[in-house]
């Protein structure tokens, strides 16, 4: 299926997507008329203040939420079918490693559930540990690792079953800035090496601009897309690209987009 | 080592209070005897007598210690006077009851967590069951089971299980529900089945909760087994020993049996604690 897919076929496509939650305080319009196309191999960041629906949209792609109306396809399938086809790995804000499993055991978890045989499990664990630069830590328990290493292990877990899409919900939100910088750099390298399509939720402007080929700016009440920015930055991005003029211009446009979204509200 | 001194101080204080109470409570009998003999007794004689009475109101600590020593080491362990013999009878009923209670409690908790109807219907009954005095229900259990031909160890084990299942249910329900929404969502992205969610996430996550409950329930099991021995007029077991002691005013026997039960309970809780530590270390958790 991977081979037959045309380069131009969108990996993720949302058309007129709406999602309303019924809460005690009345209906909340979490997503309003969202249209978005994500192509293969893109690195797409979703940025906006809390309540703008960026996480909700990611959860819709992962079939953790069901849209009220509109269409959403993942690899040409419904989100549910895509999940069954193991189309994506999902990285949550907290590493969520099982304390009673070693790092290798944690990475093995989805492989066990999906029914890979033992030899295959071991080979894949080794490979993804290498990919996130955690060789030799497979036998450690989560509490023996730093927060940054735990999050790397959780990324390895999401990569273990070879999904083409990686969905990341503020994966580095709980980490300090120095660790975050390093992990961002590593994530870019990982992306370049694996060619995955990445959906990345963040509320940090520099993080979004540094990582993305496409930045989706969103605003709250109702949650909607206010701007989609195609980044002109090159694929190769050293950390000091953040001091370049282009970088600052994109960051400025993102900030403007966020401010415009807020302006509507008043 | 620094904790030795405070612990000894507390122990010493208990002994002092105990001895003082023994003198105070046992003196009445001495004064009574003296009055009947129209003799005068000094306080020194009262104290001396309070330590050695055969049926004191409150036996002095050394009398209980001697009773315990005699019960454990002074008799053949098959003797009806041996606390080892009676302890074993009670312990076997306790263990069977503990096993039934634990398994039943775990199964109930699994049902409660997975089934909405059970969640709403079972928990109130479980709570109600614990508000009924065990002493009231124990004779009925024994009579009902005896009428269908079940006697001996099993009725006691049933009463024991009745007391011990509840902490397990409460702890396991909490433990099985302890994984947060994020962890459940994560398994959903792997398309994990309900069974896989249970075996790989809920059950391992509940283990620390289970052990906390087991420490409570093993002690409750022992209480249940002893209570189960009281109404049956049983001839063996720590409960029977307590009962016969109270029939014949053998207070030293009562206190010895009480302390034997306390030691047994402490031992059982310690064993559960040891298994807990080993298990949690093997599961990679810091303890």
Contacts between the chains, C-beta under 8 A, distances in Angstrom:
chain1	res1	chain2	res2	distance
A	59	B	185	8.0
A	62	B	189	5.6
A	63	B	188	7.8
A	64	B	185	5.4
A	64	B	188	6.4
A	64	B	189	7.2
A	83	B	188	7.9
A	83	B	189	6.5
A	83	B	191	5.7
A	84	B	191	5.6
A	86	B	191	7.8
A	88	B	189	7.3
A	89	B	189	7.5
A	90	B	185	7.8
A	90	B	186	6.8
A	90	B	189	4.4
A	92	B	182	5.2
A	92	B	185	7.4
A	92	B	186	6.4
A	93	B	182	7.7
A	94	B	182	6.3
A	96	B	182	5.6
A	96	B	183	5.5
A	96	B	186	5.7
A	98	B	201	7.3
A	98	B	204	7.0
A	98	B	205	7.9
A	99	B	283	7.8
A	99	B	284	6.5
A	99	B	285	5.7
A	100	B	204	5.0
A	100	B	205	7.9
A	100	B	207	7.5
A	100	B	283	4.0
A	100	B	284	5.5
A	100	B	285	6.5
A	101	B	284	7.2
A	102	B	284	6.7
A	109	B	190	7.6
A	109	B	200	6.6
A	110	B	190	4.5
A	112	B	200	7.2
A	113	B	187	7.4
A	113	B	190	4.8
A	113	B	191	7.6
A	113	B	192	4.8
A	113	B	196	5.3
A	113	B	200	7.1
A	114	B	190	6.5
A	114	B	191	7.7
A	141	B	284	3.9
A	143	B	284	7.8
A	143	B	286	6.2
A	161	B	190	8.0
